[in-house]
Amino acid sequence: MNFWNEPVQRLVEQYSSFLSVATISGVLLLAAVVFVVTRIVLIQWLTQSVEKTATAWDDVLLDKKVFHSLAHLAPAIVLYYGAEWLPLNVNTVRRVVYLFILFNLIVLLDRLLNAFDEIYSRFPDTKNQDLRAYLQPAKLFLYCSGVLIGFAVILDKPLFTILSSIGAFTAVLLLLFRDTLLSLLASVRISTNNLFHKGDWIEMPQYGADGEVIDISLHHIQIQNWDKTIVHVPTAKLLGDAFKNWRGVTQAGGRRIKRALYLDQTSVQFCDEAMLQEFKKIDLLKSYLRDEMERIKALNKDNEASEDSLLNQVQLTNLGVFRHYIRAYLDAHNGIHHGLPLLVRHLAPNAQGIGLEIYTFTNGTAWSYYESIQADVFDHLLASLPLFQLRVFQDVTGYDVQARP
């Protein structure tokens, strides 16, 4: 009896081993075939369908390989239902399949977020609004959730139990993610209040930043200075530190000129007849001098002013005429923005003379253009001073000592 039992038992064991290997190979082969067929058929069909549509968002989904992630779910379904036929522990196999599906879902959602960012950035009204400050925290939450769910699947415990077990580590987690949370708050503040966006010129002297914002992320703001150096400013620092945004200059279409000429006070004098005749030769002053002389003559006549002293009458001064000339010159200048404030005013006299400040705006905001217009204006005004018998104030130089008789 034992003679026949041993060969039969060995045959059954060999058949069972062969059947186990065949079953495992068959299920895996079926999953592989389903994956290949789904990948080829689905992707090719979707690609052809996307090419026929006029919309752009489906092209982005295809470029970001969102549909490729869907193809990985088909073999997972085969393995999930085929676990009952495998000579393995069904729960163990299905846990592995759960983890595989969870991983692919996280990848799918990550690619969807990237595609949404790309689609959003293509709208003209939102080209300056960077969503990465929101997408990065969303991805971080997605990854953390995936890890927690994965532990729950591996340990075969409810997710609530996993969350409860890490409650004691909350303080440690808050300490570890402190900068991330502060950066998230700063990002929300920046976006909600529209403090700045990519392309803005901002200035933060405390960090050596003075240039254009080239990137806004969760943890850092990249600023390219005008000397082409790049400064990385922590996003969290923007919750408490001050910065200057020059966006208003660009939006206004003009950049401010605020500079003063300091004149020697001893060169200021009343205009005599010879000076007035010279000033009348200047086209920008002809109408002003004509109207002003008529007004002064009528005013002196009404007041019956004595001619015994110049102080008894209303008189023009070379500084006053020069001030009106500057105003007329700027009004006629093509590089000055005539829709923004324009002012020529006196500053309080001091040890450096009397200041004649020009407050105006150029009609462009480019740095080189602004400097060129400002230089042209002051070059002309400095060269014009001798014609008004005015002298610019400056400290004594070696040339002045040498030229002294």
TIVO-120036 format. One record per residue (C-alpha): x, z, y; residue in three letters. Coordinates in steps of 0.2 Angstrom, whole numbers, padded with zeros to 4 digits, always signed. Each point is the difference from the previous one (the first is absolute). Example, Ala and Ser with C-alpha at 12.3 -4.5 7.8 and 13.67 -1.06 7.14 Angstrom:
2
+0062+0039-0022ala +0006-0003+0017ser 
END
This chain:
405
+0000+0000+0000met +0014+0004+0012asn +0008-0016-0005phe -0014-0010+0008trp -0003+0012+0015asn +0018-0001+0008glu +0000-0019+0002pro -0018+0000+0007val +0004+0014+0012gln +0016-0010+0006arg -0010-0016+0001leu -0014+0009+0011val +0014+0008+0011glu +0008-0017+0003gln -0017-0008+0003tyr -0004+0013+0012ser +0016-0002+0009ser -0002-0018+0001phe -0018+0002+0006leu +0006+0012+0014ser +0013-0012+0006val -0012-0015-0001ala -0013+0010+0009thr +0012+0005+0014ile +0008-0017+0001ser -0018-0008+0001gly -0006+0011+0014val +0016-0002+0010leu +0000-0019-0003leu -0019-0001+0005leu +0004+0010+0016ala +0015-0011+0004ala -0011-0016-0003val -0013+0007+0011val +0013+0004+0014phe +0007-0017-0001val -0016-0009+0000val -0007+0010+0014thr +0015-0001+0010arg +0002-0019-0001ile -0019-0004+0001val -0005+0013+0013leu +0015-0003+0012ile -0001-0019-0002gln -0019-0001+0003trp +0002+0012+0015leu +0014-0009+0007thr -0010-0017+0000gln -0015+0009+0007ser +0010+0008+0014val +0008-0016+0005glu -0018-0008+0002lys -0006+0013+0012thr +0003+0000+0019ala +0001+0018+0001thr +0017+0009+0002ala -0003+0017-0007trp -0001-0006-0018asp +0017-0009+0002asp +0007+0017+0005val -0007+0008-0016leu +0008-0013-0010leu +0017+0001+0009asp +0000+0019-0003lys -0004-0002-0018lys -0016+0010+0000val -0008-0011-0013phe +0016+0002-0011his -0004+0018-0002ser -0017-0003-0007leu +0008-0010-0014ala +0008+0016-0007his -0017+0008-0002leu -0006-0012-0014ala +0013+0005-0013pro -0003+0019+0004ala -0018-0003-0005ile +0005-0007-0016val +0012+0014-0004leu -0013+0013+0005tyr -0013-0007-0012tyr +0013-0005-0013gly +0006+0018-0001ala -0013+0004-0013glu +0007-0013-0012trp +0018+0007+0002leu +0007+0012-0013pro +0005+0011+0014leu -0008+0015+0010asn -0014-0008+0010val +0001+0012+0014asn +0019-0002+0002thr -0002-0019+0001val -0014+0001+0012arg +0010+0012+0011arg +0014-0013+0001val -0013-0013+0004val -0007+0011+0014tyr +0017+0002+0007leu +0003-0019-0001phe -0017-0003+0009ile +0004+0013+0013leu +0017-0007+0004phe -0008-0018+0002asn -0014+0007+0011leu +0013+0008+0012ile +0009-0016+0001val -0016-0010+0003leu -0005+0012+0014leu +0018+0000+0007asp -0001-0019+0001arg -0017+0000+0007leu +0006+0011+0014leu +0014-0012+0004asn -0012-0014+0000ala -0011+0009+0012phe +0014+0003+0012asp +0005-0018-0001glu -0018-0006+0003ile -0002+0012+0014tyr +0016-0005+0009ser -0006-0018+0001arg -0014+0004+0012phe +0006-0004+0018pro -0009+0016+0007asp +0010+0011-0012thr +0017-0008+0000lys +0007+0015+0010asn -0008+0013-0011gln +0011+0005-0015asp -0010+0007-0015leu +0015+0007-0009arg -0002+0017+0008ala -0016+0001-0010tyr +0004-0010-0015leu +0015+0010-0004gln -0009+0017-0001pro -0014-0009-0010ala +0013-0006-0013lys +0008+0017-0001leu -0017+0007-0004phe -0003-0013-0012leu +0017+0003-0009tyr -0003+0019+0000cys -0017-0002-0007ser +0006-0012-0014gly +0013+0013-0005val -0012+0014-0001leu -0013-0010-0010ile +0015-0006-0011gly +0004+0019-0004phe -0018+0003-0003ala -0001-0014-0013val +0017+0005-0008ile -0005+0019-0002leu -0018-0005-0004asp -0006+0012+0014lys -0013-0002+0013pro +0006-0005+0017leu -0007+0015+0008phe +0011+0011-0011thr +0015-0009+0004ile -0004+0002+0019leu -0003+0018-0003ser +0017+0003-0009ser +0010-0007+0015ile -0010+0011+0013gly +0015+0012-0001ala +0012-0014+0006phe -0011-0005+0015thr +0012+0009+0012ala +0015-0009-0007val -0009-0016+0000leu -0005+0002+0019leu +0018+0005+0003leu +0007-0016-0009leu -0013-0011+0009phe +0001+0008+0017arg +0008-0015+0008asp -0012-0012-0008thr -0015+0009+0006leu +0007+0002+0018leu +0004-0019-0001ser -0017-0004-0006leu -0008+0010+0015leu +0012-0009+0012ala -0005-0017-0007ser -0018+0004+0002val +0003+0006+0018arg +0010-0016+0004ile -0013-0011-0007ser -0016+0009+0006thr +0007+0001+0018asn +0008-0017+0000asn +0016+0009+0006leu +0011-0015-0005phe +0002-0014-0012his +0012-0013-0006lys +0008-0010+0014gly -0002+0014+0013asp +0014+0005+0010trp +0002+0019-0001ile +0013+0012+0007glu +0005+0017-0008met +0017+0006+0008pro +0001+0015-0011gln +0002-0012-0015tyr +0010-0013+0009gly -0014-0012-0002ala -0004-0013+0013asp -0007-0016-0007gly -0013-0009-0010glu -0009+0007-0014val +0003-0011-0015ile -0007+0011-0015asp -0013+0014-0002ile +0000+0009-0016ser -0006+0017-0006leu +0016+0009+0002his +0010-0010+0013his -0002-0011+0015ile +0013-0013+0002gln +0005-0005+0018ile +0012-0014+0004gln +0009+0005+0016asn +0005-0014+0012trp +0018+0001-0006asp -0007-0005-0017lys +0004+0017-0008thr -0015+0007-0010ile -0006+0018+0002val -0011+0009-0014his -0011+0013+0008val -0009+0011-0012pro -0019-0003+0002thr -0003+0019-0001ala +0010+0003+0016lys -0013-0010+0010leu -0012+0014-0002leu +0009+0011+0013gly +0013-0011+0009asp -0003-0011+0015ala +0003-0018+0001phe -0002-0014+0013lys -0010-0016-0005asn +0003-0015+0011trp -0015-0010-0007arg -0009+0002+0017gly +0014-0010+0008val -0003-0015-0012thr -0019+0001+0001gln +0001+0000+0020ala +0011-0015-0001gly +0012+0007+0013gly +0015+0012+0000arg +0003+0012+0014arg +0014-0002+0013ile +0003+0017+0009lys +0016+0000+0009arg +0006+0004+0018ala +0012-0007+0012leu +0009+0014+0009tyr +0004-0005+0018leu +0012+0007+0013asp -0012+0010+0012gln +0011-0004+0015thr -0004-0019-0002ser -0018+0003+0004val -0005-0006+0017gln -0013-0007+0011phe -0002-0019+0001cys +0006-0008+0016asp -0006-0018+0005glu +0015-0008-0008ala -0003+0008-0017met -0019-0005+0001leu +0005-0018+0004gln +0011+0000-0016glu -0014+0008-0010phe -0012-0013+0005lys +0010-0014-0008lys -0004+0008-0017ile -0015-0008-0007asp -0006+0015-0009leu +0000+0010+0016leu -0008-0013+0013lys -0018+0005-0002ser +0004+0019-0002tyr +0010+0000+0016leu -0012-0011+0010arg -0015+0012-0004asp +0011+0016+0002glu +0006-0005+0017met -0017-0004+0006glu -0006+0017-0007arg +0014+0009+0008ile -0002-0009+0017lys -0018+0005+0000ala +0003+0018-0005leu +0014+0002+0013asn -0012-0007+0014lys -0014+0011-0005asp +0011+0015+0000asn +0008-0006+0017glu +0017+0004-0008ala +0015+0001+0012ser +0014-0011-0003glu +0013+0012+0006asp +0004+0005-0018ser -0002-0008-0017leu -0008+0016-0006leu -0014-0002+0012asn -0006-0015-0009gln -0005-0005-0017val +0015-0010-0008gln +0005-0008-0015leu +0015+0006-0010thr +0012-0011-0011asn -0004+0012-0015leu -0019-0003+0003gly +0002-0019+0001val +0011+0000-0015phe -0013+0011-0010arg -0013-0013+0004his +0012-0014-0005tyr +0002+0008-0017ile -0018+0001-0002arg -0003-0019+0005ala +0015-0005-0011tyr -0007+0009-0015leu -0017-0007+0003asp +0007-0018+0000ala +0011+0003-0015his -0005-0009-0016asn +0008+0014-0011gly -0011+0014+0006ile -0017+0004-0007his -0012-0001+0014his -0014+0009-0010gly +0009+0016-0001leu +0005+0013+0014pro +0013-0005+0012leu +0007+0012+0012leu +0015+0001+0013val +0002+0018+0006arg +0012+0012+0009his +0008+0014-0010leu +0005+0016+0008ala +0017-0001+0010pro +0014+0009-0009asn +0019+0000-0001ala +0000-0018-0007gln -0010-0007+0014gly -0018-0005+0001ile -0007-0008-0016gly -0011-0015+0001leu -0009+0000-0017glu -0007-0016-0008ile -0014+0004-0013tyr -0007-0016-0008thr -0002-0009-0017phe +0008-0016-0007thr -0012-0012-0008asn +0008+0001-0017gly +0006+0014-0011thr +0015-0008-0009ala +0015+0011+0003trp +0011-0015+0006ser -0013-0007+0011tyr -0004+0017+0008tyr +0019+0003+0004glu +0002-0018+0006ser -0015+0002+0013ile +0006+0017+0005gln +0018-0006+0003ala -0006-0015+0010asp -0011+0011+0011val +0013+0012+0005phe +0014-0013+0001asp -0011-0008+0013his -0004+0016+0010leu +0018+0006+0000leu +0006-0017+0007ala -0015+0001+0013ser +0005+0017+0007leu +0013-0007+0013pro -0013-0012+0007leu -0010+0015+0005phe +0015+0009+0006gln -0002+0013-0013leu +0014+0008-0011arg -0001+0006-0018val +0006+0017-0002phe +0015+0003-0012gln +0015+0012-0002asp +0016-0004+0009val +0011-0011-0011thr +0018-0006+0002gly -0006-0016+0008tyr -0008+0010+0014asp +0016+0010+0003val +0011-0016+0000gln -0012-0009+0011ala +0000+0014+0013arg +0010-0005+0016pro 
END
